[in-house]
Structure formats: structure tokens, C-alpha cells
Amino acid sequence: MIVLVGFMGAGKSTVGRRLSVELGLPFSDLDDVIESRLHRTVREIFAVDGEAAFRRAEHETLASLLTGPDKVLAVGGGAAEHAGSQQLLRAAQVVYLQVGYDEALRRVGGDAGRPMLARPDLADVYQRRLAAYESVATLTVPTAGRGTAAVCADALAGLARLSRASYPH
């Protein structure tokens, strides 16, 4: 199981899809799975039930996916802040895709499907989440100014190094 974490715009879904092809594993996006299970968009869940309800659903869905078959899983930018989710993530191979705040905002633009963009304290949320990402990461890969192929190659190389370190000959 390879889990990708990072702030919105870090490239978790894009890199995740490419990694899944390279590794021959299925790809899942946690937000897509939540939407499928709840038959509502993330935006609707935030608007109607609030962020706390979304985070509970996110944690429950993450727990169920991490006990399933191997895959590449992209998780939402806030998943690493939930204490229960942090515990789950620390037991997985977690690749933190590191992106600067300004670049993240340029990448996501005015995407109406991202309710977090409406938060007036978004810069503070970004800063607060950095520690959460680092605390669950097995591997950190910078994404600033880099293409998907380069980020994916670094992730694969880093995961291979970690695998060799875990199982020395």
C-alpha cells in the first residue's frame, strides 16, 4: 500500500495515477471513494454536514481502504490532521508530496469543487498541516516546478531505497 499525502495542489491524484501504472497497482482517490459511498460530493458534505462530519467519513473510509488489497491511494489534504487517521497512516508507506503554498494555489486555481479554498485562514491551515504531513511521511518528495514524471521517479527511487533498508540481504 502506497499512500500519498500533501496539501491540495501537491499532485497526489496525478502522481498517484502514474505510480499505480508503474507499480501495476490499482489507484484510488480517497475523496472519490467517499463521494461514491455517500452519494454526495465533498463540497455537498462540507456545506450540509460540515467539515467535522466529512473528517469522520474520511477517517472511516481510510481505515477500510488501508485494510484492503494493495493499491496507490491519494488522500485529501486534511486527512493527516485527524489523530485517528495519523495513527493509520503511520502504519503505511506514506509519500509526502511537498508543495509551497503559492504554487499549490496556482495549481488549483479557482476550483469550485474545493471547499477549503473558501476558508479565509487557508494560509494558516497550510502552515499547520505541514507538521502533520511530515509526522506521517515515510518519504518526502518535493514537487515545486517539477513534472509528474520526475516526481514519480523520485518517489519510486525513494520507495525502493526504503524497501532495501527494511529487508537487507
N, C-alpha and C positions, 0 to 999 in steps of 0.2 A: 504494500500500500504506500503510495506516494501522495502526500498532501501538500498543496500549495497554499501559502498564506501571504498576506500583504495588503496594503491599502488599495482601495479602488483605483483602477488605472495602472496597477503594477504589471498587469498582463497575465494574471492567473489563468483565465479561461483560454486565452490564445496560446500561451506556453503549455498549458495542460493538455490541450488537444494535440499539439505537436509531440510532447513527451509520450502521450499514450500510443501514438503511431510508432515512435522509435522503440518503445518498450514492449509493444504488442499487447497492451492492456487496455481495457475499456476506460473511457473518460466520463466523469460525472461532474456537474457543477452543482454545489450544494443548494444554491438559490433555485435552480431549475427543479431539483428534486422536491424541495419544499413546495414550490408552486404546483407541481403535479400532484402531490399528496393532499394539499389543502384546497386545490381547485380555485386558487386566487393568486394574483400577482403579489410580489413582495411589496410593491407600492400600496396595494389594497390592504394588505395585512398591517402595514405600518399605519395607514390612515384610519382604519376601522378599529383595530385592536391595540395599536401602539407598539413601540419598539420592544418593550419588555415581553410581550406575548410572542413577537417574532423571534426574539433571542431564545425563548423556551423551545419553540418549534425547531429552531436551528440546532440547538443542543441535542434534542431528541433524535432528529434526523441524522445528525453527525454520528451519534452513538450507534445507530442502526447500520449506517454505511461502513463504519470502521470495523464492525464485526462480520461484515460480508466478504465476498471474494475480493482479491486484489484488484486495484484499479488506480488510476490517477484521479485525484479529487481536488477540485478548486473550491475553497471555502470563502465565504464572504469576509469582507474586511473587518467586521466586528466580532467574528466568531472567537478569535483568540483572546478576547477580553472576558468572556464568560468563564468563571472559575471551573465549573464542571467540564467545559469544553477544553480548557487548558490542560486539565488532567488527561483527558482522552488524547489530545494532540501530542502530549509528551511521550506517549507510548507508540507513536507512529514515526515514519520517516517524513519529516516536515521540511520543505524547501520554502524559505522566506524570500520572496521576490521583492527586493528593496527598491523603492522609487521615492524621489523627492516630492514634496508637496506640490510645488508649482507644475512639475511635469505631470503628476497624476491628474491635476485639474485640466491641463491642456489635453490629455488623452481622453478624458471622459466628457469634456465639453459641457454642454447643457443637457445631458441625457436625462429626460424627464422620468425615466424608469428607475432613477437612483434617488430615493427619498433622502438619503444623507446629504445630498448637495444643497438641500434647503436649510440645513442647520446653520444658524449664524455663528456657532462656535466650532465650525468644521476644522479650522487650523489647530485648535486645542485638542480636538478628537484625534487628529492625525498624530500630534506630538505624544499624546497619552498612549496611543496604540503601538508606537514603536517598541516600547519595552515589552509589551505583550507578545509581539511577533518574535522578538529576539529570545524571549523566555521559552518559546516552544520550538524554535528552529533547530533542526539538525544541521542545516546547511543554509548559508545566506548567499544569494546571487544578486549582484547589482544589475539594474535594468536601465539606468539612465543613459539615454542616447544610443541604446543598443537594439538591434533587431531580434526578432524571435529566434532565429537560428542560432545566434551567438549565445543568447540567454539559455536556450535549451541545451546547447553543447556544454556550457559551464555546469548546468545542473546535472547532466548525465555524468560528466567527469567527476564532479564532487560526490555524487552518489556512489560511483564506482570506487572512489578512494575510501569512502566511509565503509563500504561493504568489505573491502580488503582489510581495513583496520579491525573490523568486527570479527572477521574469520581469517586470522593469519594462517599461513601454510605451515 
